Amino acid sequence: MKSDTFSLNMYRDILEKAKKFGYRFPRLSDYRDWIDKYQRFLLVRHDVDISPLNAAKMAEIEHSIGISTTYCLRVHSIFYNVSAPPFYDAIRDIVEMGHEIGLHYDAAFYDKAGMAFSKGIKAEAGYLEALFGIKVRTVSQHK
């Protein structure tokens, strides 16, 4: 299958087939609790680099078939601002559907700002927590 033929309908089909074959879908932060319980599971992580609006469409598909996944957001994206509408609204929808929100941090930003990783990650995770009323338990590095 060519990657340029991928669509949201194809994504739905893949998830539905996996579910039909007995796969479960833990959120990343739940992985440790699931590893010994289930033989078949898929860890689905979305690093939202460009569009929370498109991410919300994927979240709707997952939610409609009973799957909860992890969406990792960038606080310093040139493509979106997590606190600005309509991006905030899309992310809030993702949260309300029961998906996990994680941090997709950019180490290069911390380097340029002269900031320690631990300080930057803690600050950005805290910002997402305060903004969306959640607990950030998952982080993924950009690039």
C-alpha positions in Angstrom: 0.0 0.0 0.0 1.3 3.4 -1.0 1.5 5.9 1.9 -0.1 8.6 -0.1 -3.3 6.5 -0.2 -3.8 6.6 3.5 -7.1 8.1 4.6 -9.3 8.4 7.7 -11.5 5.6 6.4 -8.5 3.4 6.0 -7.4 4.3 9.6 -10.9 3.3 10.8 -10.7 0.0 8.9 -7.3 -0.8 10.4 -8.4 -0.2 14.0 -11.7 -2.1 13.5 -9.8 -5.1 12.1 -7.3 -5.0 15.0 -10.1 -4.9 17.5 -11.9 -7.7 15.7 -8.7 -9.9 16.0 -8.6 -9.2 19.8 -6.2 -6.4 20.0 -6.6 -3.9 22.9 -5.5 -0.3 22.9 -4.0 1.0 26.1 -2.9 4.6 26.4 0.8 4.9 26.7 0.7 5.7 30.4 -1.3 2.5 31.0 1.3 0.3 29.2 2.9 -1.1 32.4 -0.5 -2.2 33.7 -1.4 -3.9 30.4 1.8 -5.7 29.5 1.1 -8.8 31.7 -2.6 -8.8 31.3 -3.0 -9.0 27.5 -1.2 -10.8 24.8 -2.5 -8.6 22.0 -2.3 -4.9 22.2 -1.3 -1.9 20.1 0.2 1.2 21.5 -1.1 4.1 19.5 0.7 7.4 20.0 -0.1 10.5 17.9 2.7 13.1 17.9 0.7 16.2 16.9 3.2 18.1 14.9 0.9 20.1 12.6 -2.8 20.0 13.2 -4.9 19.4 16.4 -7.9 19.7 14.1 -6.9 16.6 12.1 -5.9 14.9 15.4 -9.5 15.5 16.7 -10.8 13.7 13.6 -8.7 10.7 14.4 -9.8 10.9 18.0 -13.4 10.8 17.0 -12.9 7.7 14.9 -11.1 6.0 17.8 -13.8 7.0 20.3 -16.6 5.8 18.0 -15.2 2.3 18.1 -14.3 2.3 21.8 -10.6 3.0 21.6 -8.6 5.4 23.7 -5.1 6.5 22.6 -2.4 9.1 23.4 -2.1 12.5 21.7 1.3 14.2 22.4 1.1 18.0 21.9 3.8 20.6 21.2 3.7 23.7 23.2 6.1 25.5 20.9 4.7 24.6 17.5 4.9 27.0 14.6 1.7 25.5 13.2 -0.6 25.8 16.2 -1.1 27.3 19.6 -2.7 24.9 22.2 -4.4 27.8 23.9 -5.9 29.5 20.8 -9.3 28.6 19.3 -10.0 26.5 17.3 -7.0 24.4 18.5 -7.9 24.6 22.1 -11.4 23.5 21.3 -10.1 20.5 19.3 -7.8 19.4 22.1 -10.5 19.9 24.7 -12.7 17.5 22.6 -9.9 15.0 22.5 -9.7 15.1 26.3 -13.4 14.8 26.7 -13.5 11.7 24.5 -11.2 10.0 27.1 -7.9 10.2 25.2 -4.7 10.9 27.0 -2.8 14.1 26.4 1.0 13.9 26.5 3.8 16.4 25.9 5.7 16.3 22.6 8.8 18.3 23.6 11.4 19.9 21.4 14.9 19.5 22.8 16.3 22.0 20.3 14.0 24.7 21.9 15.4 24.0 25.3 18.9 24.2 24.0 18.3 27.6 22.3 16.6 28.9 25.4 19.5 27.7 27.6 17.0 25.7 29.6 17.6 22.3 31.3 15.5 19.5 29.8 14.0 18.7 33.2 12.9 22.3 33.8 11.5 22.7 30.3 9.5 19.4 30.3 8.2 20.2 33.8 7.1 23.7 32.8 5.5 22.6 29.5 3.7 19.6 31.1 2.5 21.9 33.9 1.1 24.3 31.3 -0.8 21.6 29.5 -2.1 20.3 32.9 -3.3 23.7 33.9 -4.8 24.5 30.5 -6.8 21.3 30.1 -7.3 20.1 33.7 -5.4 16.9 33.1 -2.3 15.0 34.4 0.5 14.7 31.8 2.0 11.2 32.3 3.5 10.7 28.9 6.2 12.6 27.0 7.7 12.1 23.5 10.7 13.9 22.0 10.1 15.8 18.7 12.4 14.7 15.9 
